[in-house]
């Protein structure tokens, strides 16, 4: 399993939470920054697998590539 990257805005460590299953029986996962000093507190909401939630949280755009 991949390790969570720190928050892209404040550098704080995120928390990952497992929520009760939906009707289809699958658990849902949420990852977010909980740091009180974070001005954005970004959150990735309710994905079907822990792996998908981590992949979405860890995704970072290479700003240098976007500017070109």
N, CA, C and O atoms as a GROMACS GRO file, in nm:
protein
  272
    1UNK      N    1   0.084  -0.118   0.000
    1UNK     CA    2   0.000   0.000   0.000
    1UNK      C    3   0.088   0.124   0.000
    1UNK      O    4   0.189   0.130   0.071
    2UNK      N    5   0.050   0.222  -0.079
    2UNK     CA    6   0.127   0.346  -0.088
    2UNK      C    7   0.107   0.431   0.037
    2UNK      O    8   0.003   0.426   0.102
    3UNK      N    9   0.209   0.510   0.067
    3UNK     CA   10   0.206   0.601   0.180
    3UNK      C   11   0.140   0.732   0.136
    3UNK      O   12   0.158   0.775   0.022
    4UNK      N   13   0.063   0.794   0.226
    4UNK     CA   14   0.000   0.922   0.195
    4UNK      C   15   0.104   1.034   0.192
    4UNK      O   16   0.191   1.042   0.278
    5UNK      N   17   0.092   1.119   0.090
    5UNK     CA   18   0.177   1.238   0.083
    5UNK      C   19   0.120   1.343   0.178
    5UNK      O   20   0.001   1.339   0.210
    6UNK      N   21   0.204   1.437   0.223
    6UNK     CA   22   0.153   1.545   0.307
    6UNK      C   23   0.060   1.637   0.229
    6UNK      O   24   0.054   1.632   0.106
    7UNK      N   25  -0.013   1.719   0.300
    7UNK     CA   26  -0.105   1.815   0.239
    7UNK      C   27  -0.026   1.906   0.145
    7UNK      O   28   0.080   1.957   0.183
    8UNK      N   29  -0.074   1.927   0.022
    8UNK     CA   30  -0.001   2.012  -0.074
    8UNK      C   31  -0.004   2.160  -0.037
    8UNK      O   32   0.070   2.239  -0.096
    9UNK      N   33  -0.087   2.199   0.058
    9UNK     CA   34  -0.099   2.340   0.094
    9UNK      C   35  -0.024   2.376   0.221
    9UNK      O   36   0.038   2.483   0.229
   10UNK      N   37  -0.027   2.288   0.323
   10UNK     CA   38   0.037   2.323   0.450
   10UNK      C   39   0.147   2.226   0.492
   10UNK      O   40   0.225   2.256   0.582
   11UNK      N   41   0.155   2.111   0.426
   11UNK     CA   42   0.257   2.012   0.461
   11UNK      C   43   0.217   1.921   0.575
   11UNK      O   44   0.293   1.833   0.614
   12UNK      N   45   0.097   1.941   0.629
   12UNK     CA   46   0.047   1.856   0.738
   12UNK      C   47   0.014   1.716   0.689
   12UNK      O   48  -0.007   1.694   0.570
   13UNK      N   49   0.008   1.623   0.782
   13UNK     CA   50  -0.025   1.486   0.745
   13UNK      C   51  -0.177   1.468   0.742
   13UNK      O   52  -0.247   1.512   0.834
   14UNK      N   53  -0.228   1.405   0.637
   14UNK     CA   54  -0.371   1.384   0.624
   14UNK      C   55  -0.417   1.265   0.709
   14UNK      O   56  -0.336   1.184   0.755
   15UNK      N   57  -0.548   1.256   0.727
   15UNK     CA   58  -0.606   1.139   0.792
   15UNK      C   59  -0.692   1.067   0.690
   15UNK      O   60  -0.751   1.128   0.601
   16UNK      N   61  -0.699   0.936   0.704
   16UNK     CA   62  -0.784   0.855   0.616
   16UNK      C   63  -0.889   0.788   0.704
   16UNK      O   64  -0.858   0.733   0.809
   17UNK      N   65  -1.014   0.794   0.659
   17UNK     CA   66  -1.126   0.745   0.738
   17UNK      C   67  -1.209   0.647   0.656
   17UNK      O   68  -1.238   0.671   0.539
   18UNK      N   69  -1.246   0.536   0.719
   18UNK     CA   70  -1.334   0.438   0.657
   18UNK      C   71  -1.475   0.466   0.707
   18UNK      O   72  -1.498   0.476   0.828
   19UNK      N   73  -1.569   0.478   0.614
   19UNK     CA   74  -1.709   0.505   0.650
   19UNK      C   75  -1.793   0.380   0.629
   19UNK      O   76  -1.755   0.288   0.556
   20UNK      N   77  -1.907   0.377   0.692
   20UNK     CA   78  -1.998   0.262   0.682
   20UNK      C   79  -2.033   0.230   0.537
   20UNK      O   80  -2.031   0.318   0.452
   21UNK      N   81  -2.064   0.104   0.510
   21UNK     CA   82  -2.093   0.064   0.372
   21UNK      C   83  -2.219   0.130   0.316
   21UNK      O   84  -2.313   0.164   0.388
   22UNK      N   85  -2.216   0.147   0.185
   22UNK     CA   86  -2.334   0.195   0.113
   22UNK      C   87  -2.427   0.076   0.091
   22UNK      O   88  -2.405  -0.033   0.143
   23UNK      N   89  -2.530   0.098   0.014
   23UNK     CA   90  -2.627  -0.008  -0.016
   23UNK      C   91  -2.561  -0.127  -0.084
   23UNK      O   92  -2.602  -0.241  -0.062
   24UNK      N   93  -2.458  -0.102  -0.166
   24UNK     CA   94  -2.391  -0.211  -0.238
   24UNK      C   95  -2.295  -0.289  -0.149
   24UNK      O   96  -2.232  -0.385  -0.195
   25UNK      N   97  -2.283  -0.250  -0.022
   25UNK     CA   98  -2.198  -0.323   0.072
   25UNK      C   99  -2.054  -0.282   0.073
   25UNK      O  100  -1.976  -0.333   0.154
   26UNK      N  101  -2.014  -0.191  -0.015
   26UNK     CA  102  -1.875  -0.146  -0.018
   26UNK      C  103  -1.855  -0.031   0.081
   26UNK      O  104  -1.940   0.057   0.094
   27UNK      N  105  -1.742  -0.035   0.150
   27UNK     CA  106  -1.708   0.075   0.239
   27UNK      C  107  -1.663   0.195   0.156
   27UNK      O  108  -1.621   0.180   0.041
   28UNK      N  109  -1.673   0.311   0.214
   28UNK     CA  110  -1.629   0.432   0.146
   28UNK      C  111  -1.513   0.492   0.224
   28UNK      O  112  -1.506   0.480   0.347
   29UNK      N  113  -1.422   0.557   0.153
   29UNK     CA  114  -1.300   0.612   0.211
   29UNK      C  115  -1.292   0.762   0.188
   29UNK      O  116  -1.330   0.812   0.082
   30UNK      N  117  -1.242   0.832   0.287
   30UNK     CA  118  -1.226   0.977   0.280
   30UNK      C  119  -1.087   1.012   0.334
   30UNK      O  120  -1.044   0.957   0.436
   31UNK      N  121  -1.017   1.103   0.266
   31UNK     CA  122  -0.886   1.150   0.310
   31UNK      C  123  -0.890   1.302   0.314
   31UNK      O  124  -0.944   1.366   0.224
   32UNK      N  125  -0.835   1.359   0.420
   32UNK     CA  126  -0.832   1.504   0.427
   32UNK      C  127  -0.728   1.557   0.522
   32UNK      O  128  -0.680   1.486   0.610
   33UNK      N  129  -0.693   1.681   0.503
   33UNK     CA  130  -0.600   1.750   0.592
   33UNK      C  131  -0.678   1.800   0.712
   33UNK      O  132  -0.782   1.865   0.696
   34UNK      N  133  -0.631   1.770   0.830
   34UNK     CA  134  -0.700   1.810   0.952
   34UNK      C  135  -0.621   1.914   1.031
   34UNK      O  136  -0.656   1.945   1.144
   35UNK      N  137  -0.514   1.966   0.972
   35UNK     CA  138  -0.429   2.062   1.043
   35UNK      C  139  -0.504   2.192   1.067
   35UNK      O  140  -0.566   2.247   0.976
   36UNK      N  141  -0.498   2.241   1.188
   36UNK     CA  142  -0.565   2.368   1.220
   36UNK      C  143  -0.497   2.487   1.155
   36UNK      O  144  -0.556   2.595   1.145
   37UNK      N  145  -0.372   2.470   1.110
   37UNK     CA  146  -0.302   2.581   1.045
   37UNK      C  147  -0.319   2.580   0.893
   37UNK      O  148  -0.266   2.668   0.825
   38UNK      N  149  -0.392   2.483   0.839
   38UNK     CA  150  -0.413   2.474   0.694
   38UNK      C  151  -0.525   2.569   0.653
   38UNK      O  152  -0.635   2.563   0.708
   39UNK      N  153  -0.498   2.655   0.557
   39UNK     CA  154  -0.600   2.751   0.514
   39UNK      C  155  -0.700   2.690   0.415
   39UNK      O  156  -0.803   2.750   0.387
   40UNK      N  157  -0.670   2.570   0.361
   40UNK     CA  158  -0.759   2.507   0.263
   40UNK      C  159  -0.830   2.382   0.316
   40UNK      O  160  -0.945   2.358   0.282
   41UNK      N  161  -0.763   2.305   0.399
   41UNK     CA  162  -0.816   2.178   0.450
   41UNK      C  163  -0.880   2.095   0.339
   41UNK      O  164  -0.999   2.062   0.347
   42UNK      N  165  -0.803   2.061   0.236
   42UNK     CA  166  -0.859   1.984   0.125
   42UNK      C  167  -0.903   1.844   0.170
   42UNK      O  168  -0.843   1.786   0.260
   43UNK      N  169  -1.006   1.793   0.106
   43UNK     CA  170  -1.057   1.660   0.136
   43UNK      C  171  -1.095   1.588   0.008
   43UNK      O  172  -1.154   1.648  -0.082
   44UNK      N  173  -1.060   1.460   0.000
   44UNK     CA  174  -1.105   1.372  -0.108
   44UNK      C  175  -1.221   1.291  -0.048
   44UNK      O  176  -1.201   1.217   0.048
   45UNK      N  177  -1.340   1.306  -0.104
   45UNK     CA  178  -1.459   1.247  -0.044
   45UNK      C  179  -1.499   1.113  -0.103
   45UNK      O  180  -1.506   1.098  -0.225
   46UNK      N  181  -1.524   1.019  -0.018
   46UNK     CA  182  -1.601   0.898  -0.043
   46UNK      C  183  -1.570   0.823  -0.172
   46UNK      O  184  -1.647   0.824  -0.267
   47UNK      N  185  -1.456   0.759  -0.172
   47UNK     CA  186  -1.418   0.672  -0.282
   47UNK      C  187  -1.436   0.527  -0.240
   47UNK      O  188  -1.430   0.495  -0.122
   48UNK      N  189  -1.458   0.439  -0.337
   48UNK     CA  190  -1.494   0.300  -0.308
   48UNK      C  191  -1.382   0.214  -0.251
   48UNK      O  192  -1.409   0.117  -0.181
   49UNK      N  193  -1.256   0.248  -0.280
   49UNK     CA  194  -1.148   0.167  -0.226
   49UNK      C  195  -1.043   0.256  -0.161
   49UNK      O  196  -1.026   0.372  -0.199
   50UNK      N  197  -0.975   0.202  -0.064
   50UNK     CA  198  -0.870   0.275   0.005
   50UNK      C  199  -0.758   0.310  -0.092
   50UNK      O  200  -0.703   0.420  -0.087
   51UNK      N  201  -0.726   0.217  -0.181
   51UNK     CA  202  -0.620   0.239  -0.279
   51UNK      C  203  -0.652   0.356  -0.372
   51UNK      O  204  -0.565   0.437  -0.402
   52UNK      N  205  -0.778   0.365  -0.417
   52UNK     CA  206  -0.820   0.474  -0.505
   52UNK      C  207  -0.815   0.607  -0.432
   52UNK      O  208  -0.772   0.708  -0.488
   53UNK      N  209  -0.857   0.608  -0.306
   53UNK     CA  210  -0.854   0.730  -0.227
   53UNK      C  211  -0.710   0.780  -0.212
   53UNK      O  212  -0.684   0.899  -0.227
   54UNK      N  213  -0.618   0.690  -0.181
   54UNK     CA  214  -0.477   0.726  -0.166
   54UNK      C  215  -0.419   0.777  -0.298
   54UNK      O  216  -0.345   0.876  -0.300
   55UNK      N  217  -0.452   0.710  -0.406
   55UNK     CA  218  -0.403   0.752  -0.538
   55UNK      C  219  -0.452   0.893  -0.572
   55UNK      O  220  -0.375   0.975  -0.622
   56UNK      N  221  -0.579   0.922  -0.544
   56UNK     CA  222  -0.634   1.055  -0.572
   56UNK      C  223  -0.568   1.161  -0.484
   56UNK      O  224  -0.534   1.270  -0.531
   57UNK      N  225  -0.550   1.130  -0.355
   57UNK     CA  226  -0.488   1.226  -0.264
   57UNK      C  227  -0.343   1.255  -0.306
   57UNK      O  228  -0.300   1.370  -0.305
   58UNK      N  229  -0.271   1.152  -0.342
   58UNK     CA  230  -0.130   1.166  -0.374
   58UNK      C  231  -0.103   1.230  -0.510
   58UNK      O  232   0.010   1.269  -0.538
   59UNK      N  233  -0.205   1.243  -0.595
   59UNK     CA  234  -0.187   1.300  -0.728
   59UNK      C  235  -0.145   1.446  -0.716
   59UNK      O  236  -0.208   1.524  -0.645
   60UNK      N  237  -0.040   1.482  -0.786
   60UNK     CA  238   0.008   1.620  -0.790
   60UNK      C  239   0.035   1.658  -0.935
   60UNK      O  240   0.094   1.580  -1.010
   61UNK      N  241  -0.008   1.777  -0.973
   61UNK     CA  242   0.018   1.827  -1.108
   61UNK      C  243   0.155   1.892  -1.109
   61UNK      O  244   0.189   1.967  -1.017
   62UNK      N  245   0.233   1.864  -1.210
   62UNK     CA  246   0.364   1.927  -1.227
   62UNK      C  247   0.338   2.064  -1.286
   62UNK      O  248   0.312   2.076  -1.406
   63UNK      N  249   0.345   2.167  -1.204
   63UNK     CA  250   0.312   2.303  -1.246
   63UNK      C  251   0.399   2.348  -1.363
   63UNK      O  252   0.350   2.418  -1.451
   64UNK      N  253   0.524   2.311  -1.366
   64UNK     CA  254   0.613   2.350  -1.475
   64UNK      C  255   0.563   2.296  -1.608
   64UNK      O  256   0.573   2.363  -1.710
   65UNK      N  257   0.510   2.175  -1.607
   65UNK     CA  258   0.456   2.114  -1.729
   65UNK      C  259   0.327   2.183  -1.772
   65UNK      O  260   0.302   2.199  -1.892
   66UNK      N  261   0.244   2.224  -1.676
   66UNK     CA  262   0.117   2.289  -1.707
   66UNK      C  263   0.137   2.426  -1.770
   66UNK      O  264   0.055   2.469  -1.851
   67UNK      N  265   0.244   2.496  -1.735
   67UNK     CA  266   0.270   2.630  -1.787
   67UNK      C  267   0.314   2.628  -1.932
   67UNK      O  268   0.287   2.724  -2.006
   68UNK      N  269   0.380   2.523  -1.975
   68UNK     CA  270   0.430   2.516  -2.113
   68UNK      C  271   0.322   2.519  -2.217
   68UNK      O  272   0.350   2.514  -2.336
   0.00000   0.00000   0.00000
